[in-house]
Amino acid sequence: MLVLSIDTCDLRGSVALLRDEAVHELLAHETKEEYSSWLLPAVNKVLQTARVRMGDVEGYAAAAGPGSFTGVRVGLTTVKAWAEVYGKPVAAVSRLEAIASQGTGPGKCVAAFVDAQRGQVFGAVYRKEGAALVRVGEEMVMAPGKYVETAAELAAGEKISWASPDARLLSHEGAWKSRERLGEGVEQVSATLAGIIGRMGVKQLKEGRTTDALGLDANYVRRSDAELFWKGGAAHGH
């Protein structure tokens, strides 16, 4: 199965082409160029290098969030257009699950997180069940220290391993009240996720856990600035 995978959730995005679960081509976003101008040329480069056409692609895998509103929206809008034009299925993958899947710690639970800006992190806790990861609770956005406490509560006494491409966010004293909750510390994992998202997407596509252009939705976790501004203005009579 030939699958095109994209992640545009923050500035460390990437695109990948996979044959089944093997990453055939991978290109990372290593500049501050807007995704609206970077994404399509990057996809074309990946396809040309692999000597395949978009019509040959059998499905798409996309990071559906959480992340920046603009980044997530650009990525999903692009994938929706491809799915509609070519009539191919889409696998929507959580960026946090892709991060958690890289964790190699011994814990029964994996707490994944990534920088959400504004002094917060996006996070989610997963329980290992065989080779699968099953999310415990919801994806969340909150201050790092609060996330450590919340993750410990969700793990309900199980040993936790921590994984993040932004391990530094929990590396300083004062980021949490109960330092012992971090145990062996946070494992630094890759922020280049298109290959991992692609492998997870291939599995979903083969199992029929897919969506189409109409059903593909973003998971922003945090409300948009526009929405917060509007609600705040409405609350104050503006």
Biotite code that builds the C-alpha atoms (Angstrom):
import biotite.structure as struc

atoms = struc.array([
    struc.Atom([0.000, 0.000, 0.000], chain_id="A", res_id=1, res_name="MET", atom_name="CA", element="C"),
    struc.Atom([1.377, 3.393, -1.052], chain_id="A", res_id=2, res_name="LEU", atom_name="CA", element="C"),
    struc.Atom([0.519, 6.057, 1.541], chain_id="A", res_id=3, res_name="VAL", atom_name="CA", element="C"),
    struc.Atom([1.310, 9.770, 1.692], chain_id="A", res_id=4, res_name="LEU", atom_name="CA", element="C"),
    struc.Atom([1.666, 11.153, 5.216], chain_id="A", res_id=5, res_name="SER", atom_name="CA", element="C"),
    struc.Atom([1.806, 14.756, 6.404], chain_id="A", res_id=6, res_name="ILE", atom_name="CA", element="C"),
    struc.Atom([2.259, 16.578, 9.694], chain_id="A", res_id=7, res_name="ASP", atom_name="CA", element="C"),
    struc.Atom([1.895, 20.359, 9.769], chain_id="A", res_id=8, res_name="THR", atom_name="CA", element="C"),
    struc.Atom([0.935, 20.782, 13.424], chain_id="A", res_id=9, res_name="CYS", atom_name="CA", element="C"),
    struc.Atom([3.849, 23.062, 14.260], chain_id="A", res_id=10, res_name="ASP", atom_name="CA", element="C"),
    struc.Atom([7.009, 24.424, 12.613], chain_id="A", res_id=11, res_name="LEU", atom_name="CA", element="C"),
    struc.Atom([8.702, 21.007, 12.835], chain_id="A", res_id=12, res_name="ARG", atom_name="CA", element="C"),
    struc.Atom([6.381, 19.392, 10.306], chain_id="A", res_id=13, res_name="GLY", atom_name="CA", element="C"),
    struc.Atom([7.230, 16.830, 7.649], chain_id="A", res_id=14, res_name="SER", atom_name="CA", element="C"),
    struc.Atom([5.900, 14.807, 4.735], chain_id="A", res_id=15, res_name="VAL", atom_name="CA", element="C"),
    struc.Atom([6.588, 11.152, 3.995], chain_id="A", res_id=16, res_name="ALA", atom_name="CA", element="C"),
    struc.Atom([5.794, 8.503, 1.418], chain_id="A", res_id=17, res_name="LEU", atom_name="CA", element="C"),
    struc.Atom([5.435, 4.944, 2.673], chain_id="A", res_id=18, res_name="LEU", atom_name="CA", element="C"),
    struc.Atom([5.179, 1.572, 0.987], chain_id="A", res_id=19, res_name="ARG", atom_name="CA", element="C"),
    struc.Atom([3.229, -0.396, 3.540], chain_id="A", res_id=20, res_name="ASP", atom_name="CA", element="C"),
    struc.Atom([4.983, 0.439, 6.825], chain_id="A", res_id=21, res_name="GLU", atom_name="CA", element="C"),
    struc.Atom([8.385, 1.226, 5.300], chain_id="A", res_id=22, res_name="ALA", atom_name="CA", element="C"),
    struc.Atom([9.235, 4.914, 4.932], chain_id="A", res_id=23, res_name="VAL", atom_name="CA", element="C"),
    struc.Atom([10.271, 5.370, 1.297], chain_id="A", res_id=24, res_name="HIS", atom_name="CA", element="C"),
    struc.Atom([10.844, 9.144, 1.310], chain_id="A", res_id=25, res_name="GLU", atom_name="CA", element="C"),
    struc.Atom([10.830, 11.733, 4.108], chain_id="A", res_id=26, res_name="LEU", atom_name="CA", element="C"),
    struc.Atom([11.209, 15.500, 3.962], chain_id="A", res_id=27, res_name="LEU", atom_name="CA", element="C"),
    struc.Atom([11.267, 17.699, 7.065], chain_id="A", res_id=28, res_name="ALA", atom_name="CA", element="C"),
    struc.Atom([10.218, 21.350, 7.306], chain_id="A", res_id=29, res_name="HIS", atom_name="CA", element="C"),
    struc.Atom([13.452, 22.975, 8.464], chain_id="A", res_id=30, res_name="GLU", atom_name="CA", element="C"),
    struc.Atom([12.738, 26.653, 7.797], chain_id="A", res_id=31, res_name="THR", atom_name="CA", element="C"),
    struc.Atom([10.180, 29.199, 8.965], chain_id="A", res_id=32, res_name="LYS", atom_name="CA", element="C"),
    struc.Atom([8.464, 29.187, 5.565], chain_id="A", res_id=33, res_name="GLU", atom_name="CA", element="C"),
    struc.Atom([4.669, 29.164, 5.784], chain_id="A", res_id=34, res_name="GLU", atom_name="CA", element="C"),
    struc.Atom([3.084, 25.777, 5.156], chain_id="A", res_id=35, res_name="TYR", atom_name="CA", element="C"),
    struc.Atom([0.780, 27.369, 2.596], chain_id="A", res_id=36, res_name="SER", atom_name="CA", element="C"),
    struc.Atom([3.826, 27.812, 0.337], chain_id="A", res_id=37, res_name="SER", atom_name="CA", element="C"),
    struc.Atom([6.024, 24.911, 1.556], chain_id="A", res_id=38, res_name="TRP", atom_name="CA", element="C"),
    struc.Atom([3.660, 21.940, 1.656], chain_id="A", res_id=39, res_name="LEU", atom_name="CA", element="C"),
    struc.Atom([2.738, 21.321, -1.985], chain_id="A", res_id=40, res_name="LEU", atom_name="CA", element="C"),
    struc.Atom([6.301, 21.716, -3.357], chain_id="A", res_id=41, res_name="PRO", atom_name="CA", element="C"),
    struc.Atom([7.526, 19.405, -0.574], chain_id="A", res_id=42, res_name="ALA", atom_name="CA", element="C"),
    struc.Atom([4.937, 16.767, -1.482], chain_id="A", res_id=43, res_name="VAL", atom_name="CA", element="C"),
    struc.Atom([5.822, 17.091, -5.166], chain_id="A", res_id=44, res_name="ASN", atom_name="CA", element="C"),
    struc.Atom([9.514, 16.642, -4.349], chain_id="A", res_id=45, res_name="LYS", atom_name="CA", element="C"),
    struc.Atom([8.812, 13.508, -2.312], chain_id="A", res_id=46, res_name="VAL", atom_name="CA", element="C"),
    struc.Atom([6.662, 12.041, -5.090], chain_id="A", res_id=47, res_name="LEU", atom_name="CA", element="C"),
    struc.Atom([9.173, 12.917, -7.815], chain_id="A", res_id=48, res_name="GLN", atom_name="CA", element="C"),
    struc.Atom([12.063, 11.428, -5.857], chain_id="A", res_id=49, res_name="THR", atom_name="CA", element="C"),
    struc.Atom([10.077, 8.214, -5.461], chain_id="A", res_id=50, res_name="ALA", atom_name="CA", element="C"),
    struc.Atom([9.003, 8.384, -9.133], chain_id="A", res_id=51, res_name="ARG", atom_name="CA", element="C"),
    struc.Atom([5.321, 8.055, -8.380], chain_id="A", res_id=52, res_name="VAL", atom_name="CA", element="C"),
    struc.Atom([2.319, 10.231, -9.221], chain_id="A", res_id=53, res_name="ARG", atom_name="CA", element="C"),
    struc.Atom([-0.332, 11.453, -6.813], chain_id="A", res_id=54, res_name="MET", atom_name="CA", element="C"),
    struc.Atom([-2.812, 9.206, -8.599], chain_id="A", res_id=55, res_name="GLY", atom_name="CA", element="C"),
    struc.Atom([-0.717, 6.191, -7.540], chain_id="A", res_id=56, res_name="ASP", atom_name="CA", element="C"),
    struc.Atom([-1.155, 6.984, -3.841], chain_id="A", res_id=57, res_name="VAL", atom_name="CA", element="C"),
    struc.Atom([-3.683, 4.615, -2.256], chain_id="A", res_id=58, res_name="GLU", atom_name="CA", element="C"),
    struc.Atom([-4.432, 6.547, 0.919], chain_id="A", res_id=59, res_name="GLY", atom_name="CA", element="C"),
    struc.Atom([-3.395, 9.433, 3.129], chain_id="A", res_id=60, res_name="TYR", atom_name="CA", element="C"),
    struc.Atom([-2.316, 9.737, 6.741], chain_id="A", res_id=61, res_name="ALA", atom_name="CA", element="C"),
    struc.Atom([-2.607, 13.122, 8.410], chain_id="A", res_id=62, res_name="ALA", atom_name="CA", element="C"),
    struc.Atom([-1.769, 14.496, 11.832], chain_id="A", res_id=63, res_name="ALA", atom_name="CA", element="C"),
    struc.Atom([-5.138, 15.832, 12.977], chain_id="A", res_id=64, res_name="ALA", atom_name="CA", element="C"),
    struc.Atom([-3.682, 17.795, 15.898], chain_id="A", res_id=65, res_name="GLY", atom_name="CA", element="C"),
    struc.Atom([-3.239, 19.045, 18.449], chain_id="A", res_id=66, res_name="PRO", atom_name="CA", element="C"),
    struc.Atom([-1.106, 21.942, 17.289], chain_id="A", res_id=67, res_name="GLY", atom_name="CA", element="C"),
    struc.Atom([-1.247, 25.439, 15.869], chain_id="A", res_id=68, res_name="SER", atom_name="CA", element="C"),
    struc.Atom([-4.572, 26.340, 14.278], chain_id="A", res_id=69, res_name="PHE", atom_name="CA", element="C"),
    struc.Atom([-3.027, 27.543, 11.049], chain_id="A", res_id=70, res_name="THR", atom_name="CA", element="C"),
    struc.Atom([-0.710, 24.556, 10.690], chain_id="A", res_id=71, res_name="GLY", atom_name="CA", element="C"),
    struc.Atom([-3.341, 21.918, 11.409], chain_id="A", res_id=72, res_name="VAL", atom_name="CA", element="C"),
    struc.Atom([-5.873, 23.654, 9.186], chain_id="A", res_id=73, res_name="ARG", atom_name="CA", element="C"),
    struc.Atom([-3.502, 23.934, 6.196], chain_id="A", res_id=74, res_name="VAL", atom_name="CA", element="C"),
    struc.Atom([-2.565, 20.264, 6.451], chain_id="A", res_id=75, res_name="GLY", atom_name="CA", element="C"),
    struc.Atom([-6.073, 18.908, 6.794], chain_id="A", res_id=76, res_name="LEU", atom_name="CA", element="C"),
    struc.Atom([-7.535, 21.198, 4.134], chain_id="A", res_id=77, res_name="THR", atom_name="CA", element="C"),
    struc.Atom([-4.891, 19.953, 1.701], chain_id="A", res_id=78, res_name="THR", atom_name="CA", element="C"),
    struc.Atom([-5.531, 16.298, 2.520], chain_id="A", res_id=79, res_name="VAL", atom_name="CA", element="C"),
    struc.Atom([-9.289, 16.834, 2.218], chain_id="A", res_id=80, res_name="LYS", atom_name="CA", element="C"),
    struc.Atom([-8.774, 18.217, -1.282], chain_id="A", res_id=81, res_name="ALA", atom_name="CA", element="C"),
    struc.Atom([-6.672, 15.210, -2.326], chain_id="A", res_id=82, res_name="TRP", atom_name="CA", element="C"),
    struc.Atom([-9.177, 12.769, -0.848], chain_id="A", res_id=83, res_name="ALA", atom_name="CA", element="C"),
    struc.Atom([-12.011, 14.450, -2.708], chain_id="A", res_id=84, res_name="GLU", atom_name="CA", element="C"),
    struc.Atom([-10.207, 14.669, -6.055], chain_id="A", res_id=85, res_name="VAL", atom_name="CA", element="C"),
    struc.Atom([-8.744, 11.155, -6.023], chain_id="A", res_id=86, res_name="TYR", atom_name="CA", element="C"),
    struc.Atom([-11.432, 9.417, -3.980], chain_id="A", res_id=87, res_name="GLY", atom_name="CA", element="C"),
    struc.Atom([-8.912, 7.849, -1.606], chain_id="A", res_id=88, res_name="LYS", atom_name="CA", element="C"),
    struc.Atom([-9.365, 7.181, 2.135], chain_id="A", res_id=89, res_name="PRO", atom_name="CA", element="C"),
    struc.Atom([-7.741, 9.147, 4.934], chain_id="A", res_id=90, res_name="VAL", atom_name="CA", element="C"),
    struc.Atom([-6.418, 7.987, 8.298], chain_id="A", res_id=91, res_name="ALA", atom_name="CA", element="C"),
    struc.Atom([-6.474, 10.753, 10.914], chain_id="A", res_id=92, res_name="ALA", atom_name="CA", element="C"),
    struc.Atom([-3.718, 10.240, 13.490], chain_id="A", res_id=93, res_name="VAL", atom_name="CA", element="C"),
    struc.Atom([-3.146, 11.980, 16.812], chain_id="A", res_id=94, res_name="SER", atom_name="CA", element="C"),
    struc.Atom([0.179, 13.753, 16.997], chain_id="A", res_id=95, res_name="ARG", atom_name="CA", element="C"),
    struc.Atom([0.365, 12.899, 20.695], chain_id="A", res_id=96, res_name="LEU", atom_name="CA", element="C"),
    struc.Atom([-0.088, 9.191, 20.005], chain_id="A", res_id=97, res_name="GLU", atom_name="CA", element="C"),
    struc.Atom([2.737, 9.395, 17.451], chain_id="A", res_id=98, res_name="ALA", atom_name="CA", element="C"),
    struc.Atom([4.920, 10.926, 20.163], chain_id="A", res_id=99, res_name="ILE", atom_name="CA", element="C"),
    struc.Atom([3.871, 8.323, 22.744], chain_id="A", res_id=100, res_name="ALA", atom_name="CA", element="C"),
    struc.Atom([4.637, 5.476, 20.331], chain_id="A", res_id=101, res_name="SER", atom_name="CA", element="C"),
    struc.Atom([8.316, 6.451, 20.388], chain_id="A", res_id=102, res_name="GLN", atom_name="CA", element="C"),
    struc.Atom([8.597, 6.046, 24.146], chain_id="A", res_id=103, res_name="GLY", atom_name="CA", element="C"),
    struc.Atom([10.853, 3.191, 25.223], chain_id="A", res_id=104, res_name="THR", atom_name="CA", element="C"),
    struc.Atom([10.461, 3.526, 28.997], chain_id="A", res_id=105, res_name="GLY", atom_name="CA", element="C"),
    struc.Atom([9.351, 0.644, 31.221], chain_id="A", res_id=106, res_name="PRO", atom_name="CA", element="C"),
    struc.Atom([6.148, 2.267, 32.443], chain_id="A", res_id=107, res_name="GLY", atom_name="CA", element="C"),
    struc.Atom([2.767, 0.647, 31.904], chain_id="A", res_id=108, res_name="LYS", atom_name="CA", element="C"),
    struc.Atom([1.551, 4.112, 30.903], chain_id="A", res_id=109, res_name="CYS", atom_name="CA", element="C"),
    struc.Atom([3.150, 6.641, 28.561], chain_id="A", res_id=110, res_name="VAL", atom_name="CA", element="C"),
    struc.Atom([2.528, 10.350, 29.113], chain_id="A", res_id=111, res_name="ALA", atom_name="CA", element="C"),
    struc.Atom([3.222, 12.253, 25.902], chain_id="A", res_id=112, res_name="ALA", atom_name="CA", element="C"),
    struc.Atom([3.391, 16.021, 25.618], chain_id="A", res_id=113, res_name="PHE", atom_name="CA", element="C"),
    struc.Atom([4.501, 18.750, 23.237], chain_id="A", res_id=114, res_name="VAL", atom_name="CA", element="C"),
    struc.Atom([4.944, 22.504, 23.469], chain_id="A", res_id=115, res_name="ASP", atom_name="CA", element="C"),
    struc.Atom([1.615, 24.322, 23.054], chain_id="A", res_id=116, res_name="ALA", atom_name="CA", element="C"),
    struc.Atom([3.183, 27.792, 23.452], chain_id="A", res_id=117, res_name="GLN", atom_name="CA", element="C"),
    struc.Atom([1.880, 30.358, 25.977], chain_id="A", res_id=118, res_name="ARG", atom_name="CA", element="C"),
    struc.Atom([3.455, 28.446, 28.857], chain_id="A", res_id=119, res_name="GLY", atom_name="CA", element="C"),
    struc.Atom([1.351, 25.340, 28.219], chain_id="A", res_id=120, res_name="GLN", atom_name="CA", element="C"),
    struc.Atom([1.706, 21.829, 26.815], chain_id="A", res_id=121, res_name="VAL", atom_name="CA", element="C"),
    struc.Atom([-0.604, 19.582, 24.828], chain_id="A", res_id=122, res_name="PHE", atom_name="CA", element="C"),
    struc.Atom([-0.647, 16.191, 26.518], chain_id="A", res_id=123, res_name="GLY", atom_name="CA", element="C"),
    struc.Atom([-2.271, 12.780, 26.665], chain_id="A", res_id=124, res_name="ALA", atom_name="CA", element="C"),
    struc.Atom([-1.753, 9.595, 28.650], chain_id="A", res_id=125, res_name="VAL", atom_name="CA", element="C"),
    struc.Atom([-1.743, 6.156, 27.023], chain_id="A", res_id=126, res_name="TYR", atom_name="CA", element="C"),
    struc.Atom([-1.829, 2.691, 28.552], chain_id="A", res_id=127, res_name="ARG", atom_name="CA", element="C"),
    struc.Atom([0.202, -0.049, 26.882], chain_id="A", res_id=128, res_name="LYS", atom_name="CA", element="C"),
    struc.Atom([-1.981, -3.005, 25.948], chain_id="A", res_id=129, res_name="GLU", atom_name="CA", element="C"),
    struc.Atom([0.216, -5.460, 24.090], chain_id="A", res_id=130, res_name="GLY", atom_name="CA", element="C"),
    struc.Atom([1.577, -3.639, 21.044], chain_id="A", res_id=131, res_name="ALA", atom_name="CA", element="C"),
    struc.Atom([-1.251, -1.098, 21.166], chain_id="A", res_id=132, res_name="ALA", atom_name="CA", element="C"),
    struc.Atom([-1.585, 2.219, 22.962], chain_id="A", res_id=133, res_name="LEU", atom_name="CA", element="C"),
    struc.Atom([-4.997, 2.997, 24.445], chain_id="A", res_id=134, res_name="VAL", atom_name="CA", element="C"),
    struc.Atom([-5.618, 6.587, 25.489], chain_id="A", res_id=135, res_name="ARG", atom_name="CA", element="C"),
    struc.Atom([-6.697, 7.180, 29.078], chain_id="A", res_id=136, res_name="VAL", atom_name="CA", element="C"),
    struc.Atom([-8.902, 10.256, 29.339], chain_id="A", res_id=137, res_name="GLY", atom_name="CA", element="C"),
    struc.Atom([-8.858, 13.105, 26.844], chain_id="A", res_id=138, res_name="GLU", atom_name="CA", element="C"),
    struc.Atom([-6.139, 15.074, 25.109], chain_id="A", res_id=139, res_name="GLU", atom_name="CA", element="C"),
    struc.Atom([-5.552, 18.250, 27.098], chain_id="A", res_id=140, res_name="MET", atom_name="CA", element="C"),
    struc.Atom([-3.788, 21.604, 27.173], chain_id="A", res_id=141, res_name="VAL", atom_name="CA", element="C"),
    struc.Atom([-2.481, 23.077, 30.435], chain_id="A", res_id=142, res_name="MET", atom_name="CA", element="C"),
    struc.Atom([0.591, 24.293, 32.299], chain_id="A", res_id=143, res_name="ALA", atom_name="CA", element="C"),
    struc.Atom([3.429, 21.710, 32.461], chain_id="A", res_id=144, res_name="PRO", atom_name="CA", element="C"),
    struc.Atom([3.237, 21.269, 36.226], chain_id="A", res_id=145, res_name="GLY", atom_name="CA", element="C"),
    struc.Atom([-0.519, 20.778, 36.115], chain_id="A", res_id=146, res_name="LYS", atom_name="CA", element="C"),
    struc.Atom([-0.086, 18.217, 33.328], chain_id="A", res_id=147, res_name="TYR", atom_name="CA", element="C"),
    struc.Atom([2.350, 16.178, 35.434], chain_id="A", res_id=148, res_name="VAL", atom_name="CA", element="C"),
    struc.Atom([-0.189, 16.026, 38.258], chain_id="A", res_id=149, res_name="GLU", atom_name="CA", element="C"),
    struc.Atom([-3.108, 15.245, 35.922], chain_id="A", res_id=150, res_name="THR", atom_name="CA", element="C"),
    struc.Atom([-1.164, 12.509, 34.116], chain_id="A", res_id=151, res_name="ALA", atom_name="CA", element="C"),
    struc.Atom([-0.299, 10.886, 37.444], chain_id="A", res_id=152, res_name="ALA", atom_name="CA", element="C"),
    struc.Atom([-3.979, 10.899, 38.413], chain_id="A", res_id=153, res_name="GLU", atom_name="CA", element="C"),
    struc.Atom([-4.997, 9.330, 35.087], chain_id="A", res_id=154, res_name="LEU", atom_name="CA", element="C"),
    struc.Atom([-2.363, 6.604, 35.466], chain_id="A", res_id=155, res_name="ALA", atom_name="CA", element="C"),
    struc.Atom([-4.046, 5.633, 38.748], chain_id="A", res_id=156, res_name="ALA", atom_name="CA", element="C"),
    struc.Atom([-0.944, 4.253, 40.407], chain_id="A", res_id=157, res_name="GLY", atom_name="CA", element="C"),
    struc.Atom([0.588, 2.661, 37.298], chain_id="A", res_id=158, res_name="GLU", atom_name="CA", element="C"),
    struc.Atom([4.234, 3.452, 36.539], chain_id="A", res_id=159, res_name="LYS", atom_name="CA", element="C"),
    struc.Atom([4.513, 6.259, 33.965], chain_id="A", res_id=160, res_name="ILE", atom_name="CA", element="C"),
    struc.Atom([7.125, 6.789, 31.265], chain_id="A", res_id=161, res_name="SER", atom_name="CA", element="C"),
    struc.Atom([7.321, 10.304, 29.826], chain_id="A", res_id=162, res_name="TRP", atom_name="CA", element="C"),
    struc.Atom([8.008, 11.099, 26.158], chain_id="A", res_id=163, res_name="ALA", atom_name="CA", element="C"),
    struc.Atom([8.278, 14.408, 24.317], chain_id="A", res_id=164, res_name="SER", atom_name="CA", element="C"),
    struc.Atom([10.195, 16.244, 21.598], chain_id="A", res_id=165, res_name="PRO", atom_name="CA", element="C"),
    struc.Atom([10.170, 19.118, 24.114], chain_id="A", res_id=166, res_name="ASP", atom_name="CA", element="C"),
    struc.Atom([11.554, 17.360, 27.189], chain_id="A", res_id=167, res_name="ALA", atom_name="CA", element="C"),
    struc.Atom([13.145, 20.643, 28.333], chain_id="A", res_id=168, res_name="ARG", atom_name="CA", element="C"),
    struc.Atom([9.701, 21.923, 29.344], chain_id="A", res_id=169, res_name="LEU", atom_name="CA", element="C"),
    struc.Atom([9.768, 19.628, 32.367], chain_id="A", res_id=170, res_name="LEU", atom_name="CA", element="C"),
    struc.Atom([13.506, 19.779, 32.955], chain_id="A", res_id=171, res_name="SER", atom_name="CA", element="C"),
    struc.Atom([13.676, 22.666, 35.408], chain_id="A", res_id=172, res_name="HIS", atom_name="CA", element="C"),
    struc.Atom([12.933, 22.774, 39.095], chain_id="A", res_id=173, res_name="GLU", atom_name="CA", element="C"),
    struc.Atom([9.641, 24.447, 39.877], chain_id="A", res_id=174, res_name="GLY", atom_name="CA", element="C"),
    struc.Atom([7.805, 23.134, 36.809], chain_id="A", res_id=175, res_name="ALA", atom_name="CA", element="C"),
    struc.Atom([5.939, 20.721, 39.080], chain_id="A", res_id=176, res_name="TRP", atom_name="CA", element="C"),
    struc.Atom([5.217, 20.284, 42.754], chain_id="A", res_id=177, res_name="LYS", atom_name="CA", element="C"),
    struc.Atom([5.966, 16.576, 42.946], chain_id="A", res_id=178, res_name="SER", atom_name="CA", element="C"),
    struc.Atom([9.240, 15.997, 41.124], chain_id="A", res_id=179, res_name="ARG", atom_name="CA", element="C"),
    struc.Atom([9.196, 12.306, 42.017], chain_id="A", res_id=180, res_name="GLU", atom_name="CA", element="C"),
    struc.Atom([6.248, 11.820, 39.675], chain_id="A", res_id=181, res_name="ARG", atom_name="CA", element="C"),
    struc.Atom([8.654, 12.148, 36.747], chain_id="A", res_id=182, res_name="LEU", atom_name="CA", element="C"),
    struc.Atom([10.610, 9.118, 37.935], chain_id="A", res_id=183, res_name="GLY", atom_name="CA", element="C"),
    struc.Atom([13.440, 8.522, 35.469], chain_id="A", res_id=184, res_name="GLU", atom_name="CA", element="C"),
    struc.Atom([12.734, 11.784, 33.679], chain_id="A", res_id=185, res_name="GLY", atom_name="CA", element="C"),
    struc.Atom([11.443, 12.632, 30.222], chain_id="A", res_id=186, res_name="VAL", atom_name="CA", element="C"),
    struc.Atom([12.622, 10.736, 27.154], chain_id="A", res_id=187, res_name="GLU", atom_name="CA", element="C"),
    struc.Atom([13.501, 13.110, 24.315], chain_id="A", res_id=188, res_name="GLN", atom_name="CA", element="C"),
    struc.Atom([11.901, 11.771, 21.115], chain_id="A", res_id=189, res_name="VAL", atom_name="CA", element="C"),
    struc.Atom([11.824, 12.960, 17.514], chain_id="A", res_id=190, res_name="SER", atom_name="CA", element="C"),
    struc.Atom([9.626, 15.860, 16.416], chain_id="A", res_id=191, res_name="ALA", atom_name="CA", element="C"),
    struc.Atom([9.764, 14.669, 12.785], chain_id="A", res_id=192, res_name="THR", atom_name="CA", element="C"),
    struc.Atom([6.558, 12.661, 12.839], chain_id="A", res_id=193, res_name="LEU", atom_name="CA", element="C"),
    struc.Atom([5.375, 12.088, 9.249], chain_id="A", res_id=194, res_name="ALA", atom_name="CA", element="C"),
    struc.Atom([7.031, 8.667, 9.031], chain_id="A", res_id=195, res_name="GLY", atom_name="CA", element="C"),
    struc.Atom([5.559, 7.524, 12.343], chain_id="A", res_id=196, res_name="ILE", atom_name="CA", element="C"),
    struc.Atom([2.152, 8.984, 11.506], chain_id="A", res_id=197, res_name="ILE", atom_name="CA", element="C"),
    struc.Atom([2.381, 7.210, 8.165], chain_id="A", res_id=198, res_name="GLY", atom_name="CA", element="C"),
    struc.Atom([3.034, 3.816, 9.772], chain_id="A", res_id=199, res_name="ARG", atom_name="CA", element="C"),
    struc.Atom([0.138, 4.325, 12.158], chain_id="A", res_id=200, res_name="MET", atom_name="CA", element="C"),
    struc.Atom([-1.992, 5.474, 9.238], chain_id="A", res_id=201, res_name="GLY", atom_name="CA", element="C"),
    struc.Atom([-1.148, 2.408, 7.140], chain_id="A", res_id=202, res_name="VAL", atom_name="CA", element="C"),
    struc.Atom([-2.343, 0.202, 9.995], chain_id="A", res_id=203, res_name="LYS", atom_name="CA", element="C"),
    struc.Atom([-5.595, 2.167, 10.281], chain_id="A", res_id=204, res_name="GLN", atom_name="CA", element="C"),
    struc.Atom([-6.151, 2.116, 6.522], chain_id="A", res_id=205, res_name="LEU", atom_name="CA", element="C"),
    struc.Atom([-5.638, -1.644, 6.343], chain_id="A", res_id=206, res_name="LYS", atom_name="CA", element="C"),
    struc.Atom([-8.040, -2.142, 9.253], chain_id="A", res_id=207, res_name="GLU", atom_name="CA", element="C"),
    struc.Atom([-10.645, 0.095, 7.625], chain_id="A", res_id=208, res_name="GLY", atom_name="CA", element="C"),
    struc.Atom([-10.456, 2.753, 10.365], chain_id="A", res_id=209, res_name="ARG", atom_name="CA", element="C"),
    struc.Atom([-10.632, 5.595, 7.879], chain_id="A", res_id=210, res_name="THR", atom_name="CA", element="C"),
    struc.Atom([-12.583, 8.670, 6.942], chain_id="A", res_id=211, res_name="THR", atom_name="CA", element="C"),
    struc.Atom([-13.302, 10.573, 3.754], chain_id="A", res_id=212, res_name="ASP", atom_name="CA", element="C"),
    struc.Atom([-12.968, 14.240, 2.813], chain_id="A", res_id=213, res_name="ALA", atom_name="CA", element="C"),
    struc.Atom([-16.226, 15.169, 4.553], chain_id="A", res_id=214, res_name="LEU", atom_name="CA", element="C"),
    struc.Atom([-15.486, 13.271, 7.749], chain_id="A", res_id=215, res_name="GLY", atom_name="CA", element="C"),
    struc.Atom([-11.941, 14.525, 8.351], chain_id="A", res_id=216, res_name="LEU", atom_name="CA", element="C"),
    struc.Atom([-11.918, 16.828, 11.383], chain_id="A", res_id=217, res_name="ASP", atom_name="CA", element="C"),
    struc.Atom([-9.171, 18.617, 13.266], chain_id="A", res_id=218, res_name="ALA", atom_name="CA", element="C"),
    struc.Atom([-8.584, 18.125, 16.973], chain_id="A", res_id=219, res_name="ASN", atom_name="CA", element="C"),
    struc.Atom([-7.311, 21.518, 18.083], chain_id="A", res_id=220, res_name="TYR", atom_name="CA", element="C"),
    struc.Atom([-7.798, 20.855, 21.853], chain_id="A", res_id=221, res_name="VAL", atom_name="CA", element="C"),
    struc.Atom([-7.385, 24.591, 22.492], chain_id="A", res_id=222, res_name="ARG", atom_name="CA", element="C"),
    struc.Atom([-9.955, 27.094, 21.207], chain_id="A", res_id=223, res_name="ARG", atom_name="CA", element="C"),
    struc.Atom([-8.772, 29.526, 18.549], chain_id="A", res_id=224, res_name="SER", atom_name="CA", element="C"),
    struc.Atom([-7.674, 33.070, 19.349], chain_id="A", res_id=225, res_name="ASP", atom_name="CA", element="C"),
    struc.Atom([-10.608, 34.362, 17.315], chain_id="A", res_id=226, res_name="ALA", atom_name="CA", element="C"),
    struc.Atom([-13.062, 32.246, 19.289], chain_id="A", res_id=227, res_name="GLU", atom_name="CA", element="C"),
    struc.Atom([-11.557, 33.274, 22.622], chain_id="A", res_id=228, res_name="LEU", atom_name="CA", element="C"),
    struc.Atom([-11.605, 36.935, 21.581], chain_id="A", res_id=229, res_name="PHE", atom_name="CA", element="C"),
    struc.Atom([-15.210, 36.721, 20.434], chain_id="A", res_id=230, res_name="TRP", atom_name="CA", element="C"),
    struc.Atom([-16.364, 34.961, 23.600], chain_id="A", res_id=231, res_name="LYS", atom_name="CA", element="C"),
    struc.Atom([-14.425, 37.392, 25.770], chain_id="A", res_id=232, res_name="GLY", atom_name="CA", element="C"),
    struc.Atom([-15.822, 40.368, 23.881], chain_id="A", res_id=233, res_name="GLY", atom_name="CA", element="C"),
    struc.Atom([-19.352, 39.014, 24.097], chain_id="A", res_id=234, res_name="ALA", atom_name="CA", element="C"),
    struc.Atom([-18.948, 38.444, 27.823], chain_id="A", res_id=235, res_name="ALA", atom_name="CA", element="C"),
    struc.Atom([-17.923, 42.070, 28.252], chain_id="A", res_id=236, res_name="HIS", atom_name="CA", element="C"),
    struc.Atom([-20.690, 43.415, 26.048], chain_id="A", res_id=237, res_name="GLY", atom_name="CA", element="C"),
    struc.Atom([-18.466, 44.231, 23.038], chain_id="A", res_id=238, res_name="HIS", atom_name="CA", element="C"),
])
